[in-house]
Amino acid sequence: MPGSKIENSRSDPNQIPLVSVVIPAYNSSRYISGTLDSVLSQTLSNREIILVNDGSPDTTELESALQPYLPHFRYFKQENRGPSAARNLGIREARGRYVAFLDSDDLWLPHHLCNQVGHLERDRELGLVYANNSQIDADGYTHDAFDRVPQEAPVTLDSLLAERCTVNTSSVVVVRGALLETSLFDEQMRRCEDFDLWLRLASSGVTMAYEPGVQTIHRLSNGLSSDRELMKQARRQVYQKVLATLPLTTAQSAIVTSKIRELDKEIEIEAAKRHLSSGTYDEALAAIERARSLGPDRRLGFVESALRYCPALFRWCYEHYVQALHSRKRRHRMMSEPQRTGGLNPKTMTRRQVLDR
């Protein structure tokens, strides 16, 4: 039961918090209790929680789940305007020197705030710190994020543009004043709005650092191809905005231009996959031809030939390949991850086991 945990985490409501935790909530009634419990379990108690309901369609269920926690957070509700607007409302209402972001389906390990705030308090030149995270899906633990995407210090505008550093939003603790000076999140963006903000912060001179230890648990989405295509389009939009608005060096402009071209190609490949799956072969072929025009790729030459001469057979092969790939990944995870997680079965890993990890 969350009750005892809440009682133990209660702090003086008149005390000015050191850190404000901002949680935007949308379609998260299933997970919000675990998310709030992970905040209330923090070893750093000098904090406030600000939860913003972004016009969630499950508001009735969400508010029911929130009832046991009402004395322990500040609640705001707005029409659906996207994660940028929800976080911005939380930032404006925050009273802490620092702002910590947490998505409403993610979790923190108990030491997260203490570690991140400790970095910022020891080095007042530092404006933002982020950390590694473990990732879970419907089957349980999958991997630690930066095992697959290594981070290369230092965290600078150049390393962010080149994606040698990738800031995980639910692990970020940042100086609130720096956010206010950088105009907060772009409310016109509903995807990759966090990437846009980190780039603007770095461009304005905010010093950032990466903490390699796992401090957060990130819940993966379903990963549908349409979502991947939209995310790539959003990243391209961010790079186009950067090219138009930030004072870049010649080298930085070259990085951005190269990234846009890479994304143009990746977007066409995602579109081809979508059309192949739906059986619209002419559109899939046209997308592959556009992708090939953006850079040589032998594999795409094979795909183009298959779509031109035997599209139905190629579709059958592709679908079976995807199914086999997913099955192999699942088998590999089930064989290897119990060792990484201390004997825990990823399919049955509970939130408590994750927090105790």
N, C-alpha and C positions, 0 to 999 in steps of 0.2 A: 504494500500500500504506500502511496506517496506521502500520506499524512505525516508520518514520523520524520521523514526526510525534510519535509517543509518546515516542521517545527525546529529541527536542528539547524536549518539554514536561515532562520529569520534574523534580520538585522534591524537596526534602528532606522525607522522611516524618515526621521529628521536629519540623518547623517547624509552629507553630500557624497554621492558615490564616486569612487575613483574611476570606475569603468561602467559604461552603459552598454548593455547587451541588446542589440536590435534584431528582432526576428520578424520577417515578413511571412504571413501565413496565407496560403492558398491551396485548397484541396489537401489539407494535411491533418484532418481530424484523427486519422488512424495513428499518426506518429507523434502528435504534439505532446502527449504526456511523457513519452520517453525523452523528447528533446528538452522539455522543461526540467525533468528530473536530472538530466545531465548538467544543466546550468546550476540547479540548486545543490548539486553534489560538489560544486567547485570548492577547492580549498581556499580560494580567495573569496571572502564574503562581502567585501566592500564594493558592491555592485548593484545596479538596478537592471530590471528586465523590462524592455519595451516591446510589446507584441502588436503588430499592425495587421489587422484583417483586411486584405486587399480585395474586398468584394467577393469573398470565396463562396462558391455555390454550395458548399457543405457547412455554411455558417451555423445552422442549428446544431449539427453534430459537433462542430468545433467548440461552440460556446458551452455545450454540455460537458465536453472533455475538459474544458478550462475551469469549471466550477471549483474543484478542490484547490486550485492554485490562485484564486482571485486576490487574496491579500498580498501576493508576492510578485505581481507584475502590473505594469500600467498598460491598459488596453485601449487601442484606437481602431476605429472602423472607417473605411472609406469605400467609395465605388471602385470597381476594378480599374486600376490604372497601371498595373504592371509592377515588377519588383523594384524598379528604380524609384518610382514615386513612393512606394511603401517604405523602402529603406530611407529615403530622404525625409519623410515625415518622422521616422524614428530618430534620425540624426538631429533634426531641428528640435525635437522634444527632449533630447538627451541632456543630462546634467553632468555627466562624467567628463574628466579630462580626456579619457580614451573611449573609443567606440569599438566594440567587438561584434562582428557579424556572425550570424548563425542561421542557416536555412532551417525551415520548420520541420524537415524530415531528417536532419542530420543530428549527430551527437558529439558531445565533447567528452574527453577523458578528464578525470577530476583535477588534474594538475594544469590544465590548459591555460586558464586565465592567469594563474600565479606565474607560470613560466613566461608567457608573452609579455605581461605587464612588467615583470622583472627585467626583461631585456630593455624595455622602453624607459624604465625608471633609472637603470644604471647608466644608460647612454642617452642623454637628453637631445643629442643630435639626431637620434634615430626617430623616424616618423611613422614607420609601419613595419610590422613583423608578421610573417606567416609561417606555417609549419607543414610537415608531412601529414598524410591522412591514410587510414585504412579504408578500403572501399568494400561495400556489401551490396548484394542484389537479392532477389527473391530466394536464392539458394543459400545465402549467407555470405561469409567472408570470401573475397576474390583475390585481392592483392593490396599491397601498399602502393599508393599512387606514384611516388617518385622513385620506386624501383624500376618502373618502366619509362618514366620521363625524368631522367636525372637533372638536377638543378646545378647550374654552373655559377658560382659566386664570382664577382659581386653582382647584386641585383641592381641593374642600371636600366636606363631607357633603351640602350642598345641591346642588352640581354633580353629584355621584355619584348622588344620588337622582333628579335630573331627567334623568340620562344625558346631560348636556352634556360629561361626562368618562367615558371607558370604559377601565378599566385592563386591559391585555393581560398575562395571567399570565406568559407565557414571557419577558417583558421586565422583570419586576419584580425589583428588588433591594431588600431591606428589612432594617431592623435586627432581629436575632433577638430581642433582649429585648422589643421591641414585640409580636412575635408571641406570645411566651410570656405576656405580660401580658394579651393579648386572647383567651386560651383557644384559639388556633390555629383550624384549619378545623373546621366543624361536621360531624362524621362521620355524621350522619343524612342529609346531603345528598350526592347523587351528581351533581347538575347545579347550576350557578350557585353552587357552594360558595365560589368565589373572590369573586364579587360580594358575597356575604354577609360575607366576612371584610373586604374593603376598607371596607364601610360601618361595620363595628364598629370597625375601626382609626381611621377618620376621626372617628367619634363619641367615641372615647376621647381624641382630641386629637393623634393622630399626623399630622404635617405631611407632605404628599405633593406631588410635582412631576412634570411631564411633560416628557420630552425629545423634541422633534419629529423628530429624525433617525431614519432607519430603522436598527435595530440587530438585528432578529430576522427570521426567515423562518417564517411560520406556515402549516402544511399544513391546508387546508380539508377538511372531511369531505364526504360525498356530498350533504349538504343535503336529505335526504329530508323530505317534508312531515311524516311522523310524528315525526321528530326536532325539527322546528321547533315542533310542537305541544307536545312534552314540554319543550323549552327554555322556551317561554312559560309553561307551567305551573310550572316551577321558579322562574322570575323572579317570578311571582305569589306563590309560597310565600315567597320572600325578603322581598318587600314586606310580606306579612302578618306575618312574623316581626318585621320592623323596627317595624311599627305596634304590635305587642304588647310589645316588649322594650326598645326604645331610647327615651331621653328626648328626644322630638321637640318642636320649637316648633310653634305653630299653623300657620305657613306650611309647615313640613316635613311635617306630618301631611296638609295639603291636597295637597301634591305626591304623597305616597304613595297617598292615596285615589284621586287622579286616575289614577295609574299602574295601580293594581289594576283600575279600571274599563276602562281602555284594553286591558289584557291580557285581561280577561274577554271583551271583544269580539273581540280577535284570536284567542283560543283557539277561540271558536265558529266563526270564519271558517275556521280551519285544519281543524276537525272537519268543516265542510261540504265543504271540498275533498276530504278523505279519503273521505267518504261518496259524493260525486259520482263519484270515480274508481272506487270499488268498485260503483257502480250501485245503492246503497241510497238512493234518491231521497227517501223520506219522512224519513229521518234527516237528510239534507242540508238539506231544507226546514226542519225543526224547528230545526236549528242556526242557519240564516240568520235565522229569526224571532227567536230569542233574541238574536242579534247586533244586529238592528235595534232591539230593545227597550232596548239599552244606549247608543244614540245615533243620531241621524238620519244617513242615508247614502243618497244617490240611487242609487248603484251597487248597493247591496244591495237596493233596491227592484226594480231590473231583474232581479237574480239571483233574487229570490223569485218574481217572475212567471214567469221562464223555468223554474224548478224546478216550479212549480205546473202549467204548461200544456204544456210541451214539454221534459221533463227529458232524454230520450235525445238529442235534437238539441243541447241545451245542452251535454251531456257531450261530444259529438263536437266541437263548436266549441271548448270549453275545452281539450281534449286537443291539438287542432291549434294552438291559440294558444300553449300552453306549449312545444310542439315548435318552433314558429317563433321564439319569443322566445329559446330556448336557441341556436338556429342563428344568429340575428342577433348575439347577444352573442359567440359564438365567432368569427364573421367579423370583427366589430369589433375584438376583441382581436388577432386575427392581423394585421390591417391597422395597428393603432396601436401595439402594445406593442414591436415591434422597435425603434422609435425611442426609447422610454423605457428600454429595456434595452441600449442601445448596440449594436443590430443583432442581438441574440440572438433566436433563435426560441423562443417560449415552450414549444412542444411538445418541443423537444430540449434545453432548458436543463438543464445538469448541476449537481450540488451545488457543484462547484468554480467554475463560472461564477457561481453565486449568491453564494458566499463572496467572489469577487473583485469583485462588483458595487460 
